[in-house]
Amino acid sequence: MAADLGELLVPYMPTIRVPRTGDRVFKSECAFSYDSPESEGGLYVCMNTFLGFGREHVERHYRKTGQSVYMHLKRHIKEKATGAAGGAIPRRRNGKVFLDLELNRDFNGEDYEYEDEAKLVIFPDHYEIPLPNIEELPALVTIACDAVLNAASAYKKQDPESWEEEIQVSRHARSLRQLDNGVKIPPSGWKCQKCEMRENLWLNLTDGAVLCGKWFFDGSGGNGHALEHYRETNFPLAVKLDTINPDGADVYSFEEEEAVLDPHISEHLSHFGIDMLQLQQPTENGHHTDNNARQRVSEWEVIQESGMKLKAVYGSGYTGIKNLGNSCYLSTIMQVLFSIPEFQRMYVGNLQRIYDYSPLDPTQDFATQMAKLGYGLLSGQYSKPPMKSELIEQVMKEEYKHQQRGVSPRMFKGLVSKGHPEFSSNRQQDAHEFLLHIINLVERNSAGSENPSDVFRFLVEERVQCCQTRRVRYTQRVDYLIQLPAPIECATNREELLAYEAKRKDAEENMRAPPEPVRARIPFTACLQAFTEPENVPDFWSSALQAKSAGVKTSRFASFPEYLILQIKKFTFGVDWVPKKLDLAIDVPDFLDLNRLRATGLQVGEEELPDLTPPIVLPEDTRGSLETPEIDEVAVMQLAEMGFPLEACRKAVYYTGNMGPEMAFNWIIAHMEEPDFAEPLTLPSMIDPGPSSSNSPMGATSLDNSPPEESIAILTSMGFPRSHTIQALKATNNNLERALDWIFTHPEEEESDALSDMADTEPNDNAFSNANSHSDSTLSPDRDASGPRIKDGPGRYELFAFISHMGASTMSGHYVCHIKKEGRWVIYNDHKVCLSERPPKDLGYIYFYHRLSSS
């Protein structure tokens, strides 16, 4: 028999691999479905790729790859016999055979035990070889099987905790010198001290300088000013500002060139006025609560509809999502998105096509994992009611054990959070930020096909007026949601709030128990009114005056989306840097008419501001050194030693911002065919404007100037065409991050439809969501709003979903969502899905409306 098995496996031996370090073994979940070893058909693990497949999908993988040998894993769950010894954790039979799988928490450990089974299956004949079978199998096969069975879960390798432990304490942490220069960092409004970057900002822990990080190929980063500052000062440690939370922060050592731990981070931050010791503590169920939880008990009860006998619902569209430990922000967003027909049609309607054309590793394919999650939520396959026999048995035992299991988003979360410093962690996150993150991923992965996120896209018209000359400028851009302010001063119970605040202060001074909190009640009309109010434009430069002046900006809808997203601005930072949530209730309506907020464009009698940009202001110490720019000569020589012309190497290093020989090498490869490739480096004159600008006072330049060559070089070094790169930079006001997003969302073949470039010299901070990288300022006012990416229509809407947050800040608490389906409200609370009795519409955080038909 041993010889027979050996001969049987000989043809397949070259395809059987032993998992190496770094290989992930997916033995707990199918790549295309939520089948597992506990499913009826078990799970098949490919012995070459180590991907897992349910019974329904393993044949597809065999046909696509030709891999024939799979390990079939099956876990049998049995109720213990009466009187059997039991412990808190179920005992496993055949313990030598099976693998490291998480125990199913849906079963009471004291009443159930597991029996595990493993065997090799050879396709296409489904020949089965039971395991273990050490005596009869070839040694290589035995070693491979043993390695797969004992391999750690693929997800454990993705867990931040598995690599965070490897980060070492910086040798500078204990003896770090901090300058007593009086610098205090505000809780918001940060900007790089050397450029206009407002993202990826790092705080130097020695002198308090706020500077941007490096710029990376994926669009993240900045202009490298934090590293430049270290080279000038040798101040070694910096902390990333947007990662500071009660549990710690991301710290980088420039001298050690790696992420490090700083055990004294709290003290170092407090030197600059940042208090991170207002800790939120995790609870047993994975949700984070805050120190003021006692005062917010009512919020938790009302939003989760606690104390009511909610009726569980099952079937298509009523499947919950398991909480992986503070993953409820992801669950609520995905539940709402997959209640929208366009997302259902794109991913679930095209399920078979997506699966058939998926790459060899479907776990890393966005469309595949979206389709998998969508089908899991909508099919009803993972949301089945208990059998009548089970109910009768449970009633006889005077207990009810059956729980909705839901689907686990572990594989999906691992993919969409990959490389993201926040979403890849196990900490609680802001659902609003994750929504924009998902929309961005949908945009990037929908090139050349239907883009379901188009249902959220709309045009914003911004009108900026110079207060001194009264002249105006109109611009348009694309956005995805609006952020409504919550004006506390408009609360209808203002007197009650003032009385509460007085009692609270008195109790604090006299060390008495605080009074019962009072929730502000704000009319929705007041929020909408505050949204439409003009706002001051900081650092406004008037092209009419050729100088800084006072300016005001108003925003209106140039088009209305099919689905409107409203976010209530409930969260803010206190002066002590502790993020806080405003405790308020807003009477959000079921029906909404925004037609009066439609943009009108340039009005009769209005005079437009000239199309000029501010003059370039150079630091005093660089104005005389334009002819001899600073160039990393070491990098130049490294490139020259490869055989490239010296002048070409100097240009490559200069145009990639001294970011190292690798980036410069990419620039060389992209520009080798240019006729001036080996010509000496010449810089565009920024002192003598030349004849073309003689009519522009104070060095102002017209808006048709080309983008900076440095920015062009960085993007072209990634392989993007120069013309497409220039168009992207012009369209995004020379913002590298937004330009990269623009390139991904505007394929090159669309260049013939290039739009007139718009320049907005004012910051874009307003009530729309353009503060994120998804905003797009490429649309000019005369753009047809009914184009393929904009689906304009009337501004009348009906509420169909809302997401609520419980807790004191976005870094703690819990999210649930309510969705209106089949005329009734349903609450989705992690894996539990029930009919809602009293949907708390006034306590929501993000609201979703669908457009009403014009009839």
C-alpha positions in Angstrom: 0.0 0.0 0.0 2.9 2.4 0.8 4.4 1.8 -2.6 1.0 2.4 -4.2 0.5 5.7 -2.4 4.1 6.7 -3.3 3.5 5.9 -7.0 0.2 7.7 -6.9 1.8 10.9 -5.7 4.9 10.8 -7.9 3.4 12.9 -10.8 2.3 15.6 -8.3 5.5 15.8 -6.2 6.9 18.9 -8.0 3.7 20.8 -7.1 3.7 19.9 -3.4 5.5 22.6 -1.3 6.5 22.9 2.3 5.4 26.3 3.7 8.4 28.6 4.1 8.9 31.5 6.4 6.6 34.2 5.1 4.1 31.9 3.5 0.5 32.4 4.7 -1.6 29.3 5.1 -5.3 30.0 4.7 -6.8 27.0 6.6 -9.6 28.7 8.4 -11.6 30.4 5.6 -12.3 30.1 1.8 -10.9 32.8 -0.4 -14.2 33.1 -2.2 -16.7 32.4 0.5 -17.1 32.1 4.3 -16.8 28.3 4.2 -14.5 26.9 6.9 -13.5 23.5 8.3 -16.7 23.8 10.3 -18.9 24.1 7.1 -20.7 21.1 5.8 -18.2 20.6 3.0 -15.1 21.5 5.0 -12.2 23.4 3.5 -9.6 22.5 0.9 -6.1 23.9 1.2 -4.0 23.9 -1.9 -0.7 22.2 -1.1 1.2 24.6 -3.5 -0.3 28.0 -2.9 -1.8 27.3 0.6 -5.0 29.1 -0.3 -8.2 27.7 1.2 -11.3 26.9 -0.8 -14.8 25.7 0.0 -16.3 22.7 -1.8 -18.1 25.1 -4.2 -14.9 26.8 -5.3 -12.1 24.3 -5.2 -12.8 23.0 -8.7 -12.4 26.5 -10.1 -9.0 26.8 -8.6 -8.0 23.3 -9.9 -9.2 24.3 -13.5 -7.4 27.6 -13.4 -4.0 26.5 -11.9 -3.8 22.8 -12.6 -2.9 22.2 -8.9 -4.2 18.8 -8.1 -3.3 18.1 -4.4 -5.4 19.6 -1.7 -5.6 19.0 2.1 -9.2 18.6 3.1 -10.0 19.9 6.7 -13.2 19.1 8.5 -14.2 19.9 12.0 -17.1 18.0 13.5 -18.8 19.7 16.5 -20.6 17.4 18.8 -22.6 17.9 22.0 -21.0 16.2 24.9 -22.7 13.2 26.3 -24.4 13.6 29.7 -21.9 13.4 32.5 -18.9 13.9 30.2 -16.1 15.9 31.8 -15.9 19.4 30.4 -13.9 22.5 30.8 -14.2 26.1 29.7 -12.4 25.2 26.4 -13.7 22.3 24.3 -11.4 19.3 24.3 -10.2 18.1 20.9 -10.0 14.5 19.7 -7.3 13.6 17.3 -5.2 16.5 18.7 -2.1 15.3 16.8 -3.9 15.7 13.5 -5.4 19.1 13.5 -4.4 22.6 13.3 -4.3 26.0 15.0 -7.9 27.3 14.5 -9.8 29.7 16.6 -12.5 28.0 18.6 -16.0 28.8 17.5 -17.4 31.0 20.2 -21.0 30.4 19.1 -20.9 27.1 20.9 -20.8 26.8 24.7 -17.4 25.3 25.6 -18.8 23.3 28.4 -21.4 21.5 26.3 -19.5 20.8 23.1 -16.3 19.1 21.9 -14.5 19.1 18.6 -13.4 16.2 16.5 -11.0 17.1 13.7 -10.4 15.3 10.5 -7.8 15.8 7.7 -7.0 14.0 4.5 -5.3 14.6 1.2 -7.5 14.8 -1.9 -6.2 14.5 -5.4 -8.2 16.2 -8.2 -9.9 15.6 -10.6 -10.7 12.1 -9.4 -11.2 13.1 -5.7 -8.9 10.3 -4.6 -8.7 10.6 -0.7 -5.7 9.7 1.5 -6.5 9.9 5.3 -4.0 11.7 7.6 -1.9 11.0 9.4 -0.3 8.4 7.2 3.4 8.7 8.0 4.4 5.2 7.1 2.8 5.1 3.7 3.4 8.7 2.4 6.7 10.0 0.9 8.8 12.0 3.4 8.3 15.3 1.5 4.5 14.9 1.6 4.5 14.0 5.3 6.7 17.1 6.1 4.4 19.4 4.0 1.2 18.0 5.6 2.7 18.4 9.1 3.8 22.0 8.3 0.3 23.0 7.0 -1.5 21.4 10.0 0.8 23.2 12.5 1.1 26.5 10.6 -0.2 29.6 12.4 -3.3 31.2 11.1 -2.6 33.5 8.1 -4.3 36.3 10.0 -1.9 36.1 12.9 0.9 37.0 10.5 -1.2 40.1 9.5 -1.9 41.1 13.1 -0.1 44.3 14.1 0.6 42.7 17.5 2.8 40.1 15.7 5.2 42.7 14.4 4.7 45.6 16.9 6.6 43.5 19.5 9.7 43.6 17.2 10.0 47.4 17.4 12.8 48.3 19.7 13.1 51.1 22.2 15.1 54.0 20.8 18.4 54.6 22.4 17.5 58.3 22.4 14.2 57.9 24.3 15.7 58.0 27.9 18.1 60.9 27.3 16.2 62.9 24.8 16.9 66.7 25.1 13.9 68.9 24.7 14.3 72.6 24.1 12.6 75.0 26.4 11.4 77.2 23.6 7.8 77.7 24.6 6.4 75.8 21.7 2.8 74.5 22.3 1.1 72.4 19.7 -2.6 73.1 19.0 -5.0 70.1 18.8 -5.8 70.9 15.1 -5.0 73.1 12.1 -1.4 71.8 11.7 0.6 72.6 8.6 4.2 71.9 7.6 6.4 74.8 8.6 8.2 74.7 5.2 5.4 73.9 2.7 1.6 73.7 2.5 1.2 70.0 3.4 -1.5 69.4 6.0 -1.2 65.6 6.1 1.5 63.1 7.1 2.9 65.6 9.6 5.6 64.8 12.1 6.4 66.6 15.4 10.1 66.7 16.2 10.3 65.8 19.9 13.3 68.1 20.6 12.2 71.5 19.3 8.5 71.0 18.4 9.0 71.6 14.7 6.0 70.3 12.7 7.2 69.1 9.3 6.0 66.7 6.5 7.3 63.2 5.9 8.7 61.6 2.8 6.6 61.2 -0.4 5.8 57.7 -1.4 4.7 56.1 -4.7 1.2 55.3 -3.4 0.4 59.0 -2.9 1.0 59.2 0.8 3.7 61.3 2.5 5.0 64.8 1.9 8.0 66.7 0.7 10.6 65.2 3.1 11.0 68.3 5.3 11.1 66.3 8.6 14.1 64.4 7.4 15.7 67.6 6.0 15.2 69.2 9.5 17.0 66.2 11.1 20.0 66.6 8.8 20.2 70.3 9.7 19.8 69.8 13.5 20.5 66.2 14.4 17.3 66.1 16.5 16.6 62.4 16.3 13.0 61.6 17.3 9.7 62.6 15.7 6.1 61.5 16.3 3.4 61.3 13.7 0.7 63.8 14.8 -2.4 62.0 13.6 -1.4 58.7 15.4 -1.3 60.1 18.9 -3.9 58.3 21.0 -4.3 57.2 24.6 -2.5 53.9 23.8 0.6 55.6 22.3 1.8 57.0 19.0 4.0 56.2 16.0 7.6 57.3 16.7 10.4 57.4 14.2 14.1 57.7 14.8 16.0 59.4 11.9 19.3 58.5 13.4 18.4 54.8 13.7 16.4 54.9 10.5 13.4 52.9 11.8 10.2 53.0 13.7 11.0 52.9 17.4 9.3 52.8 20.8 9.5 55.7 23.2 8.6 54.6 26.8 8.6 58.3 27.8 6.3 59.5 24.9 3.7 60.9 27.4 6.3 63.1 29.0 7.8 64.2 25.7 4.4 65.1 24.3 3.3 67.0 27.5 6.4 69.2 27.0 4.5 70.6 24.0 1.1 70.8 25.7 -0.2 67.4 24.4 -2.0 65.4 27.2 -2.4 61.8 26.2 -3.1 60.4 29.6 -6.9 60.7 29.4 -7.0 57.0 28.7 -10.0 55.1 27.3 -10.1 51.5 28.6 -11.2 48.5 26.6 -14.0 46.3 27.9 -14.4 42.6 27.7 -16.5 42.7 24.5 -13.9 44.5 22.5 -15.7 47.9 22.6 -13.8 50.8 24.2 -15.5 52.9 26.8 -14.4 56.2 28.3 -13.9 57.5 31.7 -17.2 59.3 31.5 -19.1 56.1 30.6 -21.4 56.5 33.6 -22.7 59.8 32.1 -23.3 58.2 28.7 -25.1 55.1 29.7 -28.3 56.4 28.3 -26.7 57.0 24.9 -25.6 53.3 24.8 -29.0 52.1 25.8 -31.0 54.3 23.4 -28.8 53.7 20.3 -28.6 49.9 20.9 -32.3 49.8 21.9 -31.4 47.9 25.0 -34.1 46.7 27.3 -36.4 46.0 24.3 -37.3 42.5 23.1 -36.0 43.0 19.6 -37.0 40.3 17.1 -34.1 38.7 15.2 -34.5 38.6 11.4 -32.8 36.2 9.0 -32.3 35.7 5.3 -31.1 37.8 2.3 -29.8 41.2 3.4 -30.1 40.4 7.1 -26.7 38.9 7.8 -24.5 40.4 10.5 -20.8 40.9 10.6 -18.7 39.6 13.5 -16.7 42.1 15.5 -13.0 41.4 15.3 -12.3 43.7 18.2 -13.1 47.3 17.4 -14.0 46.6 13.8 -17.6 47.9 14.1 -16.7 51.0 12.1 -16.0 48.7 9.1 -19.1 46.6 9.6 -21.5 49.5 9.7 -20.1 51.2 6.6 -20.1 47.9 4.6 -23.7 47.1 5.7 -24.9 50.4 4.4 -22.9 50.3 1.1 -24.3 46.8 0.3 -27.8 48.0 0.8 -27.3 50.3 -2.2 -28.4 48.7 -5.6 -25.3 50.0 -7.5 -22.9 48.3 -5.1 -25.1 45.1 -5.2 -25.1 45.1 -9.0 -21.4 45.8 -9.4 -20.1 43.2 -7.0 -22.8 40.6 -6.3 -24.5 40.8 -9.7 -21.1 40.2 -11.4 -20.0 37.6 -8.9 -19.2 34.8 -11.3 -17.4 37.0 -13.7 -15.3 38.5 -10.9 -14.5 35.1 -9.5 -13.7 33.6 -13.0 -11.3 36.4 -13.8 -9.8 36.8 -10.3 -6.0 36.6 -10.0 -4.1 33.6 -8.8 -4.2 35.0 -5.2 -7.8 36.1 -4.8 -7.2 37.1 -1.2 -5.3 40.2 -2.5 -7.9 41.2 -5.1 -10.2 44.1 -4.2 -13.1 43.1 -6.5 -13.0 39.5 -5.3 -13.1 40.4 -1.7 -15.9 43.0 -2.2 -17.9 40.4 -4.1 -17.3 37.8 -1.4 -18.4 40.2 1.4 -21.4 41.4 -0.6 -22.6 37.8 -1.4 -22.1 36.9 2.2 -24.3 39.7 3.4 -27.0 39.4 0.7 -27.3 35.7 -0.1 -28.9 34.6 3.2 -26.6 31.6 3.2 -25.0 32.8 6.5 -28.2 34.0 8.1 -30.6 31.0 8.6 -33.2 30.8 11.4 -32.9 27.9 13.9 -34.7 24.7 13.1 -38.0 24.0 14.9 -36.6 21.0 16.6 -33.8 23.1 18.0 -36.3 25.7 19.3 -38.4 23.0 21.0 -35.3 21.4 22.6 -34.1 24.7 23.9 -37.5 25.6 25.3 -37.5 22.3 27.1 -34.1 23.1 28.6 -35.5 26.6 29.5 -32.7 28.3 27.6 -32.1 29.7 24.2 -28.6 29.2 22.8 -29.0 29.9 19.1 -27.3 33.0 18.0 -26.9 34.7 14.7 -23.3 33.9 13.6 -22.8 36.5 10.8 -19.7 36.5 8.6 -16.1 37.3 9.7 -14.6 40.3 7.8 -11.0 39.3 8.6 -9.8 38.6 5.1 -11.6 41.7 3.8 -10.1 43.9 6.6 -6.7 42.5 6.0 -6.8 43.6 2.4 -8.4 47.0 2.5 -6.4 48.1 5.6 -3.1 46.8 4.1 -0.4 49.5 4.5 -2.7 51.9 6.4 -1.3 52.9 9.8 -4.7 53.2 11.4 -7.1 50.7 9.8 -4.5 48.0 10.0 -4.5 48.2 13.8 -7.0 46.8 16.2 -7.9 50.2 17.6 -11.2 51.9 17.1 -11.4 54.2 14.1 -13.6 56.9 12.6 -16.4 55.5 10.4 -16.4 58.7 8.4 -12.7 58.3 7.5 -13.1 54.6 6.7 -16.0 55.5 4.3 -13.8 57.8 2.4 -11.0 55.2 2.4 -13.4 52.6 0.9 -14.7 55.1 -1.7 -11.1 55.8 -2.7 -10.4 52.1 -3.1 -13.5 51.6 -5.2 -12.4 54.5 -7.4 -8.9 53.1 -7.9 -10.2 49.6 -8.7 -13.0 50.7 -11.1 -10.9 52.1 -13.9 -12.6 51.2 -17.2 -15.7 49.7 -15.6 -18.8 50.7 -13.7 -18.0 52.8 -10.6 -20.7 52.3 -8.0 -19.3 55.2 -5.9 -20.4 57.6 -8.6 -23.8 57.6 -6.9 -22.2 59.7 -4.1 -20.3 62.1 -6.4 -21.5 65.7 -6.8 -20.2 69.1 -7.9 -19.5 71.8 -5.3 -19.5 75.4 -6.4 -17.3 77.6 -4.3 -17.7 81.3 -4.5 -14.8 83.4 -3.0 -15.2 87.1 -2.7 -12.5 89.7 -2.0 -14.0 91.9 0.8 -12.1 95.0 -0.3 -12.7 94.9 -4.1 -16.0 92.9 -4.0 -14.7 90.9 -6.9 -15.4 87.1 -7.0 -14.1 83.8 -8.2 -16.2 80.7 -8.9 -14.7 77.2 -8.9 -16.1 73.7 -9.0 -14.8 70.5 -7.6 -16.1 67.0 -7.0 -17.0 65.7 -3.5 -18.7 62.8 -1.8 -20.4 64.0 1.4 -21.2 67.2 3.3 -20.3 67.9 6.9 -23.0 69.7 8.8 -21.8 71.8 11.8 -23.7 71.5 15.0 -24.1 75.0 16.4 -24.5 74.5 20.2 -25.6 78.1 20.5 -28.8 77.3 18.7 -29.9 74.6 21.1 -33.5 74.8 22.0 -32.7 73.9 25.7 -29.9 76.4 26.0 -31.1 77.6 29.5 -31.0 74.0 30.7 -27.5 73.5 29.3 -26.2 76.7 31.1 -27.7 75.5 34.4 -26.1 72.1 34.0 -22.7 73.7 33.2 -22.9 75.8 36.3 -23.8 72.8 38.5 -21.0 70.8 36.9 -18.4 73.4 37.6 -19.7 73.8 41.2 -19.5 70.0 41.7 -16.0 70.0 40.4 -14.8 72.8 42.6 -16.4 71.2 45.7 -15.4 67.7 44.8 -18.9 66.4 44.6 -20.5 63.9 42.2 -21.3 65.6 38.9 -25.0 66.2 38.0 -26.9 64.2 35.5 -25.7 65.3 32.0 -28.0 67.3 29.8 -28.0 66.6 26.0 -28.1 69.6 23.7 -31.1 69.6 21.4 -30.3 71.3 18.1 -32.8 71.9 15.3 -31.7 70.4 11.9 -32.6 73.7 10.3 -30.0 75.4 12.4 -27.4 73.0 11.2 -28.3 73.6 7.6 -28.3 77.3 8.2 -24.8 77.2 9.7 -23.7 75.2 6.7 -24.8 77.8 4.3 -23.2 80.8 6.1 -20.2 82.5 4.5 -16.9 81.7 6.1 -13.6 83.7 6.3 -10.8 82.5 4.1 -7.5 82.5 6.1 -4.4 83.9 4.3 -6.5 85.0 1.3 -4.5 86.5 -1.5 -6.5 88.8 -3.7 -5.4 88.7 -7.4 -7.2 92.1 -7.8 -5.1 93.8 -5.2 -2.0 91.7 -5.7 -1.8 91.4 -2.0 -3.3 89.5 1.0 -6.7 90.7 1.9 -9.9 89.6 3.7 -12.0 87.0 1.8 -15.2 85.1 2.4 -16.3 81.8 0.8 -19.7 80.2 0.3 -20.4 76.7 -1.0 -23.4 75.5 -2.9 -24.4 72.3 -4.8 -23.6 72.6 -8.5 -25.2 69.2 -8.8 -27.1 66.8 -6.5 -26.0 63.1 -6.1 -28.2 60.1 -6.3 -27.3 59.2 -2.7 -26.5 62.0 -0.3 -24.3 61.5 2.7 -24.5 63.9 5.7 -22.0 63.8 8.5 -22.7 65.6 11.7 -19.6 67.3 13.0 -19.9 65.9 16.5 -16.2 65.4 17.2 -13.6 68.0 18.2 -10.4 68.4 20.1 -10.2 69.9 23.6 -7.4 72.3 24.5 -5.7 69.4 26.3 -5.6 67.5 23.0 -8.1 64.9 24.2 -10.7 64.2 21.4 -14.2 64.8 22.6 -17.7 64.2 21.2 -20.4 66.8 21.6 -23.3 65.3 23.4 -26.2 66.4 21.3 -29.4 65.3 19.6 -30.6 66.7 16.2 -34.1 66.2 14.8 -32.8 64.9 11.4 -35.8 64.6 9.0 -37.0 61.6 7.0 -37.4 63.8 4.0 -35.1 66.5 2.8 -35.4 69.2 0.2 -32.1 71.0 -0.7 -33.1 72.5 -4.0 -32.7 76.0 -2.5 -29.0 75.3 -2.1 -28.4 74.8 -5.8 -25.5 76.9 -7.1 -26.3 79.8 -9.5 -22.9 80.7 -10.9 -21.7 84.2 -11.8 -24.5 86.7 -11.3 -25.3 89.8 -13.3 -23.2 92.7 -11.9 -20.5 90.5 -10.4 -16.9 91.1 -11.5 -14.5 88.2 -11.5 -11.1 88.2 -9.9 -8.1 88.1 -12.4 -6.7 84.7 -13.1 -3.4 85.2 -11.3 -1.5 83.2 -8.7 0.5 84.7 -5.8 4.2 85.5 -6.5 6.7 82.9 -5.3 8.2 84.0 -2.1 11.7 82.5 -1.4 13.4 82.3 2.0 16.0 84.9 2.5 18.8 82.4 2.7 18.0 80.8 -0.7 17.3 83.8 -2.9 20.9 84.1 -3.9 21.5 80.5 -4.4 19.2 79.6 -7.3 22.1 79.1 -9.7 23.7 76.5 -7.4 21.0 74.3 -6.0 21.8 71.8 -3.2 22.4 68.4 -4.7 23.4 65.1 -3.0 26.7 64.5 -4.7 27.0 61.1 -3.2 23.9 60.0 -5.0 25.1 61.6 -8.2 28.3 59.6 -8.1 26.5 56.4 -7.4 24.5 56.9 -10.5 27.5 58.1 -12.6 29.3 54.9 -11.6 26.5 53.0 -13.4 27.6 54.7 -16.7 25.0 57.5 -16.9 26.2 61.0 -18.0 27.2 63.1 -15.0 24.8 66.0 -15.9 21.9 63.6 -16.3 22.7 62.2 -12.9 22.7 65.7 -11.4 19.3 66.5 -12.9 17.9 63.2 -11.7 19.0 63.8 -8.1 17.8 67.4 -8.2 14.4 66.8 -9.8 13.6 63.9 -7.4 14.3 66.2 -4.4 17.5 64.5 -3.1 15.3 61.5 -2.2 18.0 59.0 -2.9 19.6 57.1 -5.8 16.7 54.7 -6.3 14.2 57.4 -7.0 16.7 59.3 -9.2 17.5 56.1 -11.1 13.7 55.8 -11.9 13.8 59.3 -13.2 16.8 58.5 -15.5 15.0 55.5 -16.9 11.9 57.6 -17.6 13.9 60.5 -19.3 16.7 58.7 -21.2 15.1 59.3 -24.6 14.7 63.0 -24.2 17.0 65.1 -26.4 18.3 67.2 -23.5 18.9 64.2 -21.3 22.7 64.9 -20.9 22.5 68.7 -21.1 23.6 70.7 -18.0 21.0 71.4 -15.3 19.3 74.7 -15.9 16.6 76.0 -13.6 13.6 78.1 -14.6 14.2 81.7 -13.5 12.1 82.7 -10.5 13.6 86.1 -10.1 13.3 87.6 -13.7 9.8 86.9 -14.8 10.6 87.7 -18.4 8.6 89.7 -20.9 5.5 87.5 -20.7 4.8 88.6 -17.2 5.7 92.3 -17.5 2.1 93.2 -17.0 1.8 91.3 -13.8 2.8 93.5 -10.8 4.7 92.1 -7.8 5.8 89.0 -9.7 2.4 87.4 -10.0 2.1 84.7 -12.7 -0.8 83.7 -14.9 -2.6 80.4 -14.2 -1.3 78.7 -17.4 2.2 78.2 -16.0 3.6 74.6 -16.0 3.7 72.7 -12.7 7.1 72.5 -10.9 9.5 70.2 -12.7 10.3 68.5 -9.4 6.7 67.3 -9.1 6.6 66.2 -12.7 9.8 64.2 -12.3 8.5 62.4 -9.2 5.3 61.2 -11.0 7.0 60.4 -14.3 9.6 58.3 -12.5 6.7 56.0 -11.5 6.0 55.4 -15.2 3.2 57.8 -15.9 3.4 59.8 -19.2 4.7 63.3 -18.9 1.7 64.9 -20.5 -0.7 63.0 -18.3 1.4 64.0 -15.2 1.3 67.7 -16.2 -2.4 67.5 -16.7 -2.9 65.9 -13.3 -0.8 68.4 -11.4 -2.5 71.3 -13.1 -5.9 69.8 -12.2 -5.0 69.5 -8.6 -3.1 72.8 -8.0 0.2 71.0 -8.0 -0.7 68.8 -5.0 1.2 65.5 -5.4 -1.1 63.3 -3.4 -4.2 64.5 -5.2 -2.5 64.4 -8.5 -1.8 60.7 -8.0 -5.4 60.1 -7.1 -6.4 62.1 -10.3 -4.2 59.9 -12.5 -5.8 56.7 -11.1 -9.3 58.1 -11.6 -8.7 59.7 -15.0 -7.2 57.1 -17.4 -4.9 58.4 -20.1 -7.4 57.9 -22.9 -9.6 60.6 -21.3 -6.9 63.2 -22.0 -8.7 64.4 -25.0 -11.4 65.6 -22.7 -9.0 67.7 -20.7 -10.7 70.5 -18.7 -9.5 74.0 -18.3 -7.3 74.1 -15.3 -8.6 75.9 -12.3 -6.4 77.5 -9.6 -7.7 78.1 -6.2 -5.2 80.0 -4.1 -7.3 79.7 -0.9 -7.3 76.7 1.5 -10.3 74.4 0.9 -11.4 74.0 4.6 -15.2 74.0 4.5 -18.2 72.0 5.3 -17.8 69.6 2.4 -15.4 66.7 2.7 -12.7 68.1 0.5 -10.2 68.1 3.3 -9.5 64.5 2.3 -7.6 63.2 -0.7 -10.8 62.2 -2.5 -11.7 65.7 -3.5 -11.1 66.6 -7.1 -10.8 70.2 -8.3 -10.6 69.3 -12.0 -14.0 70.6 -13.0 -14.4 74.0 -14.4 -17.7 75.9 -13.9 -18.7 75.3 -17.5 -18.4 71.5 -17.2 -21.6 69.7 -18.1 -22.8 68.5 -14.7 -24.7 65.7 -16.4 -21.5 64.0 -17.6 -20.8 60.3 -17.1 -19.3 60.7 -13.6 -22.0 63.1 -12.3 -25.6 62.1 -12.1 -27.5 65.3 -11.4 -31.1 65.5 -10.5 -33.5 67.1 -8.1 -32.4 67.8 -4.5 -35.2 65.9 -2.8 -34.2 63.0 -0.6 -35.5 60.3 1.8 -33.5 58.9 4.7 -32.8 55.2 4.3 -29.8 54.5 6.7 -27.8 56.1 9.5 -24.8 55.1 11.5 -24.6 56.0 15.2 -21.6 56.2 17.5 -21.5 55.6 21.3 -18.7 56.8 23.4 -16.7 59.9 24.0 -14.4 60.0 20.9 -13.7 58.3 17.6 -10.9 56.3 19.3 -13.3 54.6 21.7 -16.8 53.4 21.9 -19.0 51.4 19.4 -20.8 51.8 16.1 -24.2 50.4 15.1 -26.3 51.2 12.0 -30.0 51.3 11.2 -31.1 50.6 7.6 -34.7 50.8 6.3 -35.5 47.6 4.4 -38.9 46.5 3.0 -40.5 49.5 4.7 -39.2 48.7 8.2 -36.1 49.8 10.2 -33.5 47.2 11.0 -30.7 47.5 13.5 -27.3 46.0 12.6 -25.2 45.6 15.8 -22.2 43.5 14.8 -23.4 40.0 14.2 -26.9 40.7 15.6 -29.6 41.8 13.1 -33.0 42.7 14.5 -36.1 44.7 13.7 -35.8 48.1 15.3 -38.5 49.3 17.6 -37.4 52.9 18.1 -34.7 53.9 15.6 -32.7 56.8 17.4 -32.5 59.1 14.4 -31.7 62.1 16.5 -28.4 60.5 17.8 -26.9 59.5 14.5 -23.4 60.4 13.2 -23.6 59.7 9.5 -26.9 59.8 7.5 -27.6 58.3 4.1 -30.4 59.6 1.9 -31.6 58.4 -1.6 -33.0 60.7 -4.2 -36.7 60.8 -4.6 -38.1 60.5 -8.1 -39.2 63.7 -9.7 -42.8 62.4 -10.1 
